[in-house]
Amino acid sequence: MEKMNVLVSLITEDNDYQREQAASAQAAAAKLGVNVQVIFAHGDAVQQTQQLLQFIQEPSKRPDAILVEPVGTGMPQVAKAAVSAGVGWIVMNAAVDYMSQLRQHSMVPIFSLQADNEQVGKIQGQQIEAILGDSGCVLSIEGPSVGDVAKMRTKGMMSSKPAGITVKRLKGNWTQQSGYHAMKSWLALSTSREMRIGMVLCQNDDMANGARRAFEELDNLKERDAWLTLPITGCDGVAKAGQAWVKQGRLAATVLTPPLAGEAIQMLAAAQTTSAQPPERTLLAPSSFPPLAELKRVRAASAGKT
């Protein structure tokens, strides 16, 4: 059997989770004897579309399957072009409504994988309660609203946070720099001193680390120290990034979301062997790091000291 050629299209290289996605795809490919090529869209939906169409339309470049984490929408027209050219189409971390239709008329692998991003948000809401209790104000840095991940994480967080918690929302773009700039801009507002923020919640670890860097650069040492005492939480939990930052005390908590690309490569290899379509949609469960019970114990111990 010839080696399968897979193109992996990811959002940006300036993000620890995206780099972990690439690494997981390459590790699974090496184990399974699959050829994999990883490209990045630099956070540009138009560029991602153009990149993919070049591979689909050029027979010498055409892969057996495309594994894509969309920058913006689920790219239904690109999906149709890929499947029409006999290229498998696998979507990661985006809710798309065209999979069933495509699967009716093609034998190439067509499926999606997602972290359960609403559950990711629910865990973040539970982390708020574990860290702050049932009242307070949270400053939240979210991903771009054009994608499904940020929307679902926000929905989950708002549904599970205590009713007495208020949330001030800022926008980022999944990178450390975007978290840094969002926090830097907010700190420049006079209202940032008037609000009694009890915690900073970010929808990924990179933005959380960027927000912390903005605190570290404050000239007023008293203000800097006050901001740096706030718990900061993130998502993704890559071992060398989010998990390490929690262990170092830079972050109070993160949410572990397993990289999907390696799992997708395994599903593709199995589909090639069995000639059977994988399930249309697969959800992978997230978890709190550290566990919620441990976060509650830390809060209880802190309250006992005061």
FENBELVEN-V629168 format. One record per helix or strand of 2 or more residues. SS is the DSSP state (a for helix, b for strand). FROM is the first residue (numbers start at 1). TO is the last residue. Records with the same first field share a line. If there is no record, write none. Layout:
# FENBELVEN-V629168
SS->FROM-TO, FROM-TO
This chain:
# FENBELVEN-V629168
b->5-10, 35-40, 65-68, 88-92, 110-115, 135-142, 164-171, 199-202, 231-233, 253-256, 281-284, 287-289
a->16-32, 45-57, 76-84, 99-104, 117-132, 148-160, 176-187, 191-194, 205-216, 221-228, 239-248, 261-274, 292-305
